[in-house]
Amino acid sequence: MLFPRYRAPAFHDSIYALCAQSGFVPVRAQETNTIHTAVGLVGAGVGVALVPASVRRIESRDVQFIPIEHGEPRAELAVAWRRGAAERALIDRCREIARAAAEAP
């Protein structure tokens, strides 16, 4: 299961790069626009999917999530806030937390 490139180009490209590093090219039999649909299709036996680790929180008795131990793709993140927001201290704290998380091994 793959996500269409137009929906998440960086994620899509990181999956292809990870597969290439592992010596294969994924066979794109099915594309889906949502992670929940991908997990449902995997549970129905349609195929496998590389998904963000956070998807492990989705409960499914038919799907097992196995962490990728080497060559893990990383997602580039940004913090979004409203222009001119008065909560400057909160915004600065969010940026600190995001930076610390990005630098963590």
Backbone hydrogen bonds, N-H to C=O, Kabsch-Sander energy under -0.5 kcal/mol:
donor,donor_aa,acceptor,acceptor_aa,energy
2,L,30,Q,-1.9
7,R,4,P,-1.4
8,A,4,P,-1.1
12,H,8,A,-2.8
13,D,9,P,-2.8
14,S,10,A,-2.2
15,I,11,F,-1.9
16,Y,12,H,-1.9
17,A,13,D,-2.5
18,L,14,S,-2.4
19,C,15,I,-2.4
20,A,16,Y,-2.5
21,Q,17,A,-2.5
22,S,18,L,-1.2
23,G,20,A,-1.4
24,F,19,C,-2.3
28,R,26,P,-0.7
29,A,27,V,-1.4
32,T,2,L,-1.9
38,A,34,T,-1.9
39,V,35,I,-2.7
40,G,36,H,-2.2
41,L,37,T,-2.7
42,V,38,A,-2.4
43,G,39,V,-2.4
44,A,40,G,-1.4
45,G,42,V,-1.7
46,V,41,L,-2.6
50,L,1,M,-0.6
51,V,49,A,-0.6
55,V,52,P,-2.1
56,R,53,A,-2.0
57,R,54,S,-1.5
58,I,55,V,-2.5
63,V,60,S,-0.7
66,I,64,Q,-0.6
69,E,67,P,-0.6
85,A,82,R,-1.7
88,R,86,A,-1.8
91,I,87,E,-2.3
92,D,88,R,-2.8
93,R,89,A,-2.1
94,C,90,L,-2.4
95,R,91,I,-2.2
96,E,92,D,-2.1
97,I,93,R,-2.5
98,A,94,C,-2.6
99,R,95,R,-2.6
100,A,96,E,-2.5
101,A,97,I,-2.5
102,A,98,A,-2.3
103,E,99,R,-1.8
104,A,100,A,-0.9
